[in-house]
Amino acid sequence: MTSLQEKAEKIVQLLEEAYPTAYCSLEHNQEKPHELLMSTRLSAQCTDARVNIVTKELFSRYPSIDAFAEADLNELEELVRPCGFYKMKARDLKNMAIMLRDVYHYQLPDTIEELTRLPGVGRKTANLIVGDIFGKPSVVCDTHCIRITNLLGLSKGKDPLKVEMQLREILPLDRSGAFCHRLVIHGRAVCIANRPRCAECVLKDYCDHWQALQAASDSVE
């Protein structure tokens, strides 16, 4: 195990202790995994809280893959309008449902490669699905993950694919999906963008950003 892997292991452990329950904040029926897929598509450049408000009505109006596949596009657009980019998102939901029905026979694919064939599905969404639905190793590189792992010194750069590959090399992959969920919780509660509460952070002893701040403070003194 490299020193970076050891550091990652310790950070994973500290987050597990700080946030014992790791979860995705997007609400969905666990018996209808396509709902999580669609919610995640809607969450692009939109808050999870707003998506949860929208999907309560959306999933009631369209309770199945067939219902989405046969939906009137104009009606679907109006329902998802509060999530932003509603024309593109509505089109993706409808075409996603058509493909799930006609190509995958109502079953979500269980690999990143197959999931990313679906309209509007990138690696971030695919990783979430393979991790949360199928229990496979996943690294969900959203803005929280990229920003915080950069600050910690676990990754470099802002390209999601590159950061994902860097993290796959050092994270314990049987815990990586939950780790990413915990980063979101931590990013909202403590490591807040542009105003991190570093002094309160359970990760500060392992954080490159905090160590740099301390070194700069020491040099001034």
Backbone hydrogen bonds, N-H to C=O, Kabsch-Sander energy under -0.5 kcal/mol:
donor,donor_aa,acceptor,acceptor_aa,energy
6,E,2,T,-2.3
7,K,3,S,-2.2
8,A,4,L,-2.5
9,E,5,Q,-2.5
10,K,6,E,-2.1
11,I,7,K,-2.4
12,V,8,A,-2.7
13,Q,9,E,-2.1
14,L,10,K,-2.5
15,L,11,I,-2.3
16,E,12,V,-2.0
17,E,13,Q,-2.0
18,A,14,L,-2.2
19,Y,15,L,-2.8
22,A,20,P,-0.7
23,Y,21,T,-0.5
27,E,25,S,-0.5
30,Q,28,H,-0.6
32,K,29,N,-2.3
35,E,32,K,-2.4
36,L,33,P,-0.6
37,L,33,P,-1.6
38,M,34,H,-2.5
39,S,35,E,-2.7
40,T,36,L,-2.3
41,R,37,L,-1.6
42,L,38,M,-2.1
43,S,39,S,-1.4
44,A,41,R,-1.1
46,C,43,S,-2.0
51,V,47,T,-2.2
52,N,48,D,-2.6
53,I,49,A,-1.3
54,V,50,R,-2.3
55,T,51,V,-3.2
56,K,52,N,-1.0
57,E,53,I,-0.8
57,E,54,V,-0.5
58,L,54,V,-2.4
59,F,55,T,-2.9
60,S,56,K,-0.6
61,R,57,E,-2.4
62,Y,58,L,-2.4
68,F,64,S,-1.8
69,A,65,I,-2.6
70,E,66,D,-2.0
71,A,68,F,-1.1
76,L,72,D,-2.4
77,E,73,L,-2.5
78,E,74,N,-1.7
79,L,75,E,-1.7
80,V,76,L,-1.9
81,R,77,E,-0.9
83,C,80,V,-2.1
84,G,81,R,-2.1
89,K,85,F,-2.5
90,A,86,Y,-2.7
91,R,87,K,-2.0
92,D,88,M,-2.3
93,L,89,K,-2.5
94,K,90,A,-2.2
95,N,91,R,-2.7
96,M,92,D,-2.8
97,A,93,L,-2.1
98,I,94,K,-2.2
99,M,95,N,-2.2
100,L,96,M,-2.6
101,R,97,A,-2.2
102,D,98,I,-3.0
103,V,99,M,-2.4
104,Y,99,M,-1.7
106,Y,100,L,-3.2
107,Q,104,Y,-1.6
115,L,111,T,-2.6
116,T,112,I,-2.2
117,R,114,E,-1.5
118,L,115,L,-1.8
121,V,118,L,-1.8
122,G,120,G,-0.7
126,A,122,G,-2.5
127,N,123,R,-2.9
128,L,124,K,-1.9
129,I,125,T,-2.2
130,V,126,A,-2.6
131,G,127,N,-2.0
132,D,128,L,-3.1
133,I,129,I,-2.2
134,F,129,I,-1.3
135,G,131,G,-0.9
136,K,130,V,-3.0
141,C,139,V,-1.0
142,D,140,V,-1.7
146,I,142,D,-2.4
147,R,143,T,-2.5
148,I,144,H,-2.8
149,T,145,C,-2.3
150,N,146,I,-1.7
151,L,147,R,-2.0
152,L,148,I,-2.5
153,G,149,T,-1.2
154,L,149,T,-2.3
155,S,149,T,-1.6
163,V,159,D,-2.6
164,E,160,P,-2.6
165,M,161,L,-2.4
166,Q,162,K,-2.2
167,L,163,V,-2.6
168,R,164,E,-2.3
169,E,165,M,-1.0
169,E,166,Q,-0.5
170,I,166,Q,-0.6
170,I,167,L,-1.0
171,L,167,L,-2.9
173,L,171,L,-1.0
175,R,172,P,-2.5
179,F,175,R,-2.0
180,C,176,S,-2.0
181,H,177,G,-1.6
182,R,178,A,-2.4
183,L,179,F,-1.9
184,V,180,C,-1.5
185,I,181,H,-1.8
186,H,182,R,-2.9
187,G,183,L,-2.8
188,R,184,V,-1.6
189,A,185,I,-1.8
190,V,186,H,-3.0
191,C,186,H,-2.0
192,I,190,V,-2.1
195,R,192,I,-1.7
197,R,190,V,-2.4
198,C,196,P,-1.3
200,E,197,R,-1.4
201,C,198,C,-1.5
204,K,201,C,-1.2
206,Y,203,L,-2.4
207,C,204,K,-1.3
208,D,152,L,-0.7
208,D,206,Y,-0.6
209,H,151,L,-2.1
211,Q,207,C,-2.3
212,A,208,D,-2.2
213,L,209,H,-2.1
214,Q,210,W,-2.3
215,A,211,Q,-2.3
216,A,212,A,-2.3
217,S,213,L,-2.1
218,D,214,Q,-2.3
219,S,215,A,-2.0
220,V,216,A,-1.5
221,E,217,S,-1.7
